[in-house]
Each structure stands twice: as C-alpha cells, then as structure tokens.
Amino acid sequence: MHRTQLKPLSDRELINCYLGGEEKAFEELLSRHKDKVYTSIYLFVKDQALAEDIFQEVFIKIIDTLRKGKYNHEGKFVQWAMRIAYNMCVDHFRRSKRKPTVSPTETFDIFSVLSTSEDNAETTIMKSQTHARIRKLVDMLPPEQREVVILRHYADLSFKEIAALTRVSINTALGRMRYALINIRKLIAEKEISLQ
C-alpha cells in the first residue's frame, strides 16, 4: 500500500494494517506523531542526543508491544506513546539519580477548580505561540512544573492522567500547572520575551 493511501486512515486502522504485515503503516504512524513525542522527551531531558536515544527506545517498545498483541485500543495511540516516553524519561533520571524529589503529600486544595478565565489564559499562552519560544519559557520552570506543562500541552494528557502518571493528587497537578502559568507570565514580563 502506498503512503498516500495510508494518510486518511486513523491510528487504529494503521495499527491493524501494520499488524497485518504492512510495514509502511507504521512509518505513517511514526511520522504522524514523532514531532510531539520527540519534543516532549527533549523538553524533559534537555539534551538532543539523549532525547534521540530515548525516542528510539520508545518506538522499539511500541513495536514490541504491538507485535505481542498487548496494545489495547482504549484511549488514543499518541497518549499511550507519551506515557511510555514519560516513563522512559523517569527511568533515565532514576538511573542517573537526577530526578528531583517531590513530596507526594503536597496539596493545593484552593486550586482544585480552575475557572474558565484561567483556562482561556492557559490556552492562549500555551497553544497560540510558536514551539521554540514556548520551549525557552518551559525550560526555565522548576522541574515539577515543567513536567505538568509538558504532559498537559505536548502530550495532551488530562489532569487525572497526569496525576496517575506522576503519582500525585489531581490537586497537586492542578496547582503545579497554576504556578507554571504564573511563572510563565512573570518570565514574559521580566524578559520581555516577544511571543508574537
């Protein structure tokens, strides 16, 4: 099957084609999601060579899981891929003992409900800007805030998924996002970074 015939297919259909022996279906799946997955890994590790290594490991694991028939179609493929990527980044930090320790007991109950205006500000700041400029700002955040921003806006995970993945409460995840946005606004003001 030619790549142009594969483009209109959904991720699920591409996976089925790949499992049916159509290698190009996986190439299409990879090209469709590689930017998002690689960018997320790079933002975590801040090292291009290391990000490329982890990225390759992620897709080897994905291929392995698909071939063993262990992938279930619940949820989106890209979110599943991002969870694998996140876990591999965490493993890397654990091995090199560079992962910051964060107390799982911290809670920000006051932030348990974000208002619509906050959501609009969040969407405006995070989604309307170019990756390179936002990346610069995200890099300046404390590690636990950077983590939640990457998982929310690059990996499209829900706060519930982020909380489960990072082993903190939903309130903590929401609180970190709230502080991240406050810090991003401060950085924009202080450094007069142009986001246009």
Buried (B, 14 or more C-beta within 10 A) or exposed (E): EEEEEBEEBEBEEBBBBBBEEBEBBBBBBBEBBBEBBBBBBBBBBEEEEBBBBBBEBBBEBBEEEBEEEEBEEEEBBBBBBBBBBBEBBBEBBEEEEEBEEBEEEEBBEEBEEBEEEBEEBBEEBBEEBEEEBBBEBBEBBEEBBBBBBBBBBBBEBEBEBBBBBBEBBBBBBBBBBBBBBEBBEEBBEEEEBEEE
